[in-house]
């Protein structure tokens, strides 16, 4: 099941462009690279990679939770529909009068 959910995620997920935010990140990253030592550059790249991984995990977890919720709602609605048709066939709640009194009134 996890593989199917991953496949669904990758087939339905469409990344948001956010070009302004991406260009701002790239500009600030270039400025930072110019003033940092090699060790500090590696550290910044590790931080950026870790943040991207967190975002990816959160995005996938959110998709899977939404999918499960949708699936549960679908099952609940199907059960509700079958239950409501049983109630309708029993003629429940139409009137407080007994059926004998209703027949007398109809005549």
N, C-alpha and C positions, 0 to 999 in steps of 0.2 A: 504493500500500500504506500509506503513512503516514496518509492520510486515513481508511482503513478502521480502522487501529489506533486513531486518535483517536476515531472513532465508537464503537468497541468500548469504549474506556476510558470515554467519557462515558455509555454506556448501562449499564455494569456498576459504575462507581464510585459508592459510597455514602459520603458524608462521615461521619466519626465525630462525634457530637454534642459531647462535651467541654464541657458547659455551665459547669462550675466554672472551667475554665481560661479560657474566653472571657470570663466575667464578671470574673475577676481581671484580665485584660488590659484590659478596658474601664475598670474602676475605676482602675487605675494610669495608664492613658492620660489619663483625666479629671484626675487629680491633677497629672500632669506638664504638661498643657495650661495649667492655672491659673498655674503658676509660670514658664513659659517665654516668651521673647520670640517675636514672629511668625516671625523667621528660624529660631529653634530649633525651633518647631512644625513648620515645613515640613521641616526636616532629619529630625525624628523620623518624620514621615509617610513620607518617602522611604525611611527604614530599614525601617519596617514593611512598605511595599509591596514592597521588594526581598526581604525575608525570606519574604513570602507567595509571591512568584514563584518563589523557590528551592524552597519546599515543593511548589508545584504541578508544577514541572519534575521534581523527584525522584519525586513520586508517579506521574506519567505514565511516566517512564523505568522505574520499578520494575514497573509494570503491563506495559509492552511487553516487558521482559526476561522476566518470568514467562510471558507469552503465547508468546514465541518458544521458551522452554524447554519448555513444554507441547507445542507443535507439534513440536519436535524429538523429544521422548519418544514422541509418538504415531507419528511416522514410524519411529522405531527399533523400537517394539513391533510395528508392522505388518510390518516386514522380518524381525523375529525370528520372528514367528508363521509366516510363509511359509517361512522357513529351517528352523524346527523341524519343520514338516510334511514337508519333503523328507527330513530325517534319519530321521524315524519310518518313512517309506515304504521306506527302504533297509534297515531292520532292523539298524542299526548299534549295536554295543555291547551286544547282548543276551547274548553268551556269548563266551568265548575259544576254545571248541571249534569245529572246522570243521563245516560243515553235514553232511558225510558222517558224522562221528562222532555228531552229534546224531540223524541218521536211524537209525543202527545202534542207538542206545540206546532210541529210541522203539519199535523192532521188538522 
